[in-house]
Amino acid sequence: MAVNSKPVDDGVNEVDSDDLPPVLSSWNQIYAVVLILHAIIILLFYLFTHAYA
């Protein structure tokens, strides 16, 4: 009876190049940029509304 001593590679820790976003290095950075831009746009709309009301 032979025992296989090689660890099982389930591929959980590997990052496939197809899973990476095209611009930044991680999806969390893209989510952060989207949230920051969203907050900036809301602030600009708020300022424009009060400036031209």
C-alpha positions in Angstrom: 0.0 0.0 0.0 1.6 3.3 -1.2 1.0 6.5 0.7 0.9 9.7 -1.4 3.1 12.2 0.4 2.3 15.2 -1.9 -0.1 17.8 -0.5 -3.5 18.0 -2.2 -3.8 21.1 -4.3 -7.4 22.3 -4.1 -6.6 25.6 -5.9 -8.3 27.7 -3.2 -5.3 30.0 -2.5 -4.3 30.5 -6.1 -5.4 33.6 -7.9 -6.2 33.0 -11.6 -5.2 35.8 -13.9 -8.7 35.8 -15.3 -10.1 36.7 -11.8 -8.0 39.9 -11.6 -9.5 43.2 -12.5 -8.1 44.9 -15.6 -7.2 48.2 -14.0 -6.2 47.9 -10.3 -4.6 45.0 -8.5 -7.6 43.8 -6.6 -11.4 43.9 -6.7 -11.4 45.6 -3.2 -9.5 48.5 -4.6 -12.1 48.9 -7.4 -14.9 48.8 -4.9 -13.2 51.5 -2.8 -12.7 53.7 -5.9 -16.4 53.3 -6.9 -17.6 54.2 -3.3 -15.3 57.2 -3.1 -16.4 58.5 -6.5 -20.0 57.9 -5.5 -19.5 60.0 -2.3 -17.8 62.8 -4.4 -20.7 62.9 -6.9 -23.3 63.1 -4.1 -21.3 65.9 -2.4 -21.1 67.8 -5.8 -24.8 67.5 -6.3 -25.4 68.7 -2.8 -23.2 71.7 -3.3 -24.7 72.5 -6.7 -28.2 72.3 -5.3 -27.5 74.7 -2.6 -25.5 77.1 -4.8 -28.2 77.4 -7.5 -31.3 77.1 -5.3 
